[in-house]
Amino acid sequence: MHRRHRTAMAMALAMPLTLLTACGQDDTSAQTSPAEQAAMSQPAENAAPPEPPQTPEPQPGTIKDDTDRYKFSYSWPAAVAAIPPLVARLKEESDQKLATLKKDSADWQKEGDERGFDAPPQSYSKEWKVVTDLPRFLSLSADIYTYSGGAHGMSLSDGLVWDRQAREAIAPKDMFVSAGSLDRAARTRFCEELDRQRARKRGSAVIRGSDSFSDCIAPVANSTVILGSASGQAFDRVGFLVPPYNAGPYAEGEYEVTLPVDAALIDAVKPEYQRFFTPAD
């Protein structure tokens, strides 16, 4: 009995010591100065800063709408996707072209029903491509294909220059003083190159006046003008995309005449754009 009493007393005496030890530890942390606490909360000097969030790369854009009555496609490259006002412009054109195709194809199908023939689906496709990307200007060309009935469809072209500083689209031919001034500056070399390509396709030299497709044509009125660059700093190429029937029969397809920029072409450029053109090397 005395032994159990002594054990209980020993335990009672030990408990305050344990409590005092714990309290002593709490007092030590409580006595840490504010400066020391701030230093302990500071990140290590050599810790790497967090990486900034990555901006997703612009992606090419495509709008498609295919039905039993029509086939529609409109697309642009990633370089265009990086320019929201230009994307908005192309989407607006796409909406207009699709609305026209829907109406025309409905009329075409109705005509087929009324006249008793099978009206195949009409189609419209337009694919924009980068010709050259300069510090201020993005030059584009487009391949267009349309089918509205008949024996075959038709291939056409389009061109556009986006001015990043002015935030506006320019038709390439509008960077020249006039269609006439561009024709006069380009005509001799244009006709020589066109005849060289005609001869290659036809297998014989072109003889002026021999038929309706042997004479030269007015460059601007019969083609889509595009602007290119070999240097990547200024425009040093002028291209003329000639559709079928304008320079030869349908079977010959399109012609593409590219002229290196020379002094005569620069003189035909509007003064405000001349510094962005340079003679080709």
C-alpha positions in Angstrom: 0.0 0.0 0.0 2.8 2.4 0.8 4.5 1.3 -2.4 1.5 2.3 -4.5 1.3 5.7 -2.7 4.9 6.4 -3.5 4.4 5.6 -7.2 1.4 7.9 -7.5 3.4 10.7 -5.8 6.3 10.2 -8.3 4.0 10.5 -11.2 2.4 13.6 -9.9 5.8 15.2 -9.4 7.0 14.2 -12.9 4.0 15.8 -14.7 5.0 19.5 -13.9 8.5 18.8 -15.2 7.1 17.6 -18.5 4.8 20.6 -18.7 7.6 23.0 -17.9 9.8 21.4 -20.6 7.1 21.9 -23.3 6.4 25.4 -22.1 10.1 26.1 -22.4 10.1 25.1 -26.0 7.0 27.2 -26.8 8.7 30.2 -25.1 11.8 29.8 -27.3 9.8 30.0 -30.5 7.7 32.9 -29.1 10.9 34.8 -28.3 12.1 34.8 -31.9 12.4 38.4 -33.1 10.3 39.7 -36.0 13.4 40.2 -38.1 14.4 36.6 -37.6 10.9 35.4 -38.5 10.9 37.6 -41.6 14.3 36.2 -42.6 13.0 32.6 -42.2 10.0 33.4 -44.4 12.2 34.8 -47.2 12.7 32.4 -50.3 16.2 31.2 -50.9 18.2 33.6 -53.0 19.0 30.9 -55.6 15.4 29.8 -56.1 14.3 29.9 -59.7 11.5 32.4 -60.5 8.2 31.0 -61.7 8.0 30.6 -65.4 5.6 33.0 -67.2 2.5 31.4 -68.8 3.1 30.4 -72.4 1.2 32.1 -75.2 -0.3 29.6 -77.6 1.0 29.7 -81.2 -1.4 31.1 -83.8 -3.1 28.3 -85.7 -4.3 28.3 -89.3 -8.0 28.9 -89.7 -10.5 26.9 -91.8 -14.2 27.4 -92.4 -16.0 24.4 -94.1 -19.7 23.8 -94.9 -20.5 20.8 -97.1 -24.0 19.7 -98.0 -25.7 17.8 -100.8 -26.3 21.1 -102.6 -22.9 22.9 -102.2 -19.3 22.5 -101.0 -17.7 25.5 -99.3 -14.2 26.0 -97.9 -12.3 29.1 -96.8 -8.9 29.1 -95.1 -6.0 31.3 -94.0 -2.5 30.6 -92.7 -1.1 31.0 -89.1 0.5 34.3 -90.0 -3.0 35.7 -90.6 -4.3 34.2 -87.4 -1.9 36.4 -85.5 -3.6 39.5 -86.8 -7.2 39.7 -85.3 -8.4 42.6 -87.5 -7.3 40.7 -90.6 -9.0 37.5 -89.4 -12.2 39.5 -88.9 -12.0 40.9 -92.4 -11.5 37.4 -93.9 -14.4 35.9 -91.8 -16.7 38.7 -93.1 -15.8 37.9 -96.7 -16.3 34.1 -95.9 -19.7 34.8 -94.6 -20.6 36.8 -97.7 -19.3 34.1 -100.1 -21.1 31.4 -98.2 -24.4 33.3 -98.2 -24.1 33.8 -102.0 -23.3 30.1 -102.6 -26.3 29.0 -100.6 -28.6 31.2 -102.6 -27.1 30.3 -106.0 -27.0 26.6 -105.3 -30.7 26.7 -104.2 -31.6 28.4 -107.4 -29.5 25.9 -109.4 -31.2 22.9 -107.7 -34.6 24.5 -108.4 -33.7 25.0 -112.1 -32.6 21.3 -112.3 -35.9 20.1 -110.8 -38.0 22.3 -113.1 -36.1 21.4 -116.3 -35.5 17.8 -115.4 -31.7 17.5 -115.2 -29.4 16.4 -112.4 -27.8 19.6 -110.9 -24.5 18.7 -109.3 -23.4 20.5 -106.1 -22.0 24.0 -106.7 -18.8 24.8 -104.9 -16.6 27.7 -103.7 -13.1 27.4 -102.1 -10.6 30.0 -101.2 -7.2 29.4 -99.7 -5.0 32.3 -98.6 -1.2 31.8 -98.6 1.8 33.9 -97.5 3.7 35.4 -100.4 6.1 37.3 -98.1 6.2 38.6 -94.6 8.0 41.9 -94.2 8.5 44.0 -91.0 5.6 46.2 -91.9 3.6 44.3 -94.5 2.2 40.8 -94.8 1.7 40.0 -98.5 -0.9 37.3 -99.3 -2.2 35.5 -102.4 -5.3 33.3 -102.6 -6.2 30.3 -104.8 -9.9 30.3 -105.7 -12.0 27.6 -107.3 -15.6 27.9 -108.2 -18.1 25.6 -109.8 -21.6 27.0 -110.7 -22.7 24.4 -113.2 -21.5 23.5 -116.7 -18.6 21.5 -118.1 -16.0 22.5 -115.5 -15.2 24.9 -112.7 -13.0 28.0 -112.8 -9.7 28.9 -111.1 -9.1 32.5 -110.0 -6.7 34.3 -107.8 -6.7 37.2 -105.3 -4.1 39.3 -103.6 -3.9 41.4 -100.4 -1.2 43.3 -98.5 -1.8 43.9 -94.8 -0.2 47.1 -93.5 0.6 46.5 -89.8 1.2 50.2 -89.1 -2.0 51.5 -90.7 -3.9 48.3 -89.6 -5.6 48.1 -93.0 -5.7 45.8 -96.1 -4.4 47.1 -99.4 -5.0 45.7 -102.9 -1.4 45.3 -104.2 -2.2 47.2 -107.5 -3.4 50.1 -105.3 0.2 50.6 -104.1 0.9 51.9 -107.7 0.0 55.3 -109.1 -2.4 53.7 -111.5 -3.1 50.6 -113.5 -1.8 52.4 -116.6 1.5 53.4 -114.9 2.1 49.8 -113.8 1.2 48.5 -117.3 3.7 50.8 -118.9 6.5 49.9 -116.5 5.9 46.1 -116.8 4.5 45.5 -120.2 7.6 44.8 -122.2 9.1 42.3 -119.8 5.6 40.9 -119.0 4.9 40.1 -122.6 8.3 38.5 -123.1 7.9 36.2 -120.1 4.3 35.4 -121.0 5.3 34.3 -124.5 8.1 32.2 -123.2 5.7 30.3 -121.0 3.1 30.1 -123.8 5.7 28.6 -126.1 6.7 26.0 -123.5 3.1 24.9 -123.0 2.3 24.9 -126.7 5.6 23.4 -127.9 6.2 26.2 -130.5 7.1 29.9 -130.6 4.3 32.4 -130.3 3.5 34.3 -133.6 1.8 37.6 -133.1 -1.7 37.8 -134.7 -1.9 34.1 -135.5 -4.9 33.6 -133.2 -6.7 35.2 -130.3 -4.3 33.9 -127.8 -1.1 34.9 -129.5 -1.1 38.7 -128.8 0.1 40.2 -125.6 -2.5 41.4 -123.0 -2.7 44.3 -120.6 -1.0 43.0 -117.4 -3.2 44.6 -114.7 -6.6 44.2 -116.4 -6.0 40.5 -117.1 -4.4 39.4 -113.9 -4.2 39.5 -110.1 -1.2 41.5 -108.9 0.8 40.2 -106.0 4.0 41.5 -104.3 6.9 39.3 -103.2 10.4 39.6 -101.7 13.5 37.6 -101.9 15.4 39.7 -99.4 12.7 39.7 -96.7 13.2 43.4 -96.1 11.4 45.1 -99.0 9.3 44.3 -102.0 11.6 43.2 -104.9 9.2 41.1 -107.0 5.9 41.9 -108.7 3.7 38.9 -109.7 0.9 38.7 -112.2 -1.5 35.7 -111.8 -3.4 35.3 -115.1 -6.5 33.0 -115.0 -7.6 30.6 -117.8 -8.9 32.2 -121.0 -7.1 35.5 -120.4 -3.8 34.5 -122.0 -4.7 31.1 -123.5 -7.4 28.4 -123.8 -8.8 26.7 -120.6 -6.6 23.7 -121.2 -3.5 25.7 -120.7 -4.5 26.7 -117.2 -3.2 29.7 -115.3 -0.1 31.7 -116.1 2.1 33.3 -113.4 4.5 36.0 -114.5 7.0 37.3 -112.0 9.1 40.3 -112.6 12.0 41.5 -110.5 11.6 45.1 -109.4 13.5 47.6 -111.5 13.8 51.4 -111.6 10.8 51.7 -113.9 8.5 49.7 -111.5 9.6 51.8 -108.5 8.8 54.9 -110.5 5.3 53.5 -110.9 4.8 53.1 -107.2 3.0 55.7 -105.2 5.4 58.0 -103.4 4.3 57.0 -99.9 5.2 53.4 -100.7 8.4 53.8 -102.7 10.7 53.3 -99.8 9.3 49.8 -99.3 10.4 48.7 -102.8 13.9 47.9 -103.8 15.5 46.7 -107.1 16.0 43.0 -107.2 19.6 41.7 -106.8 
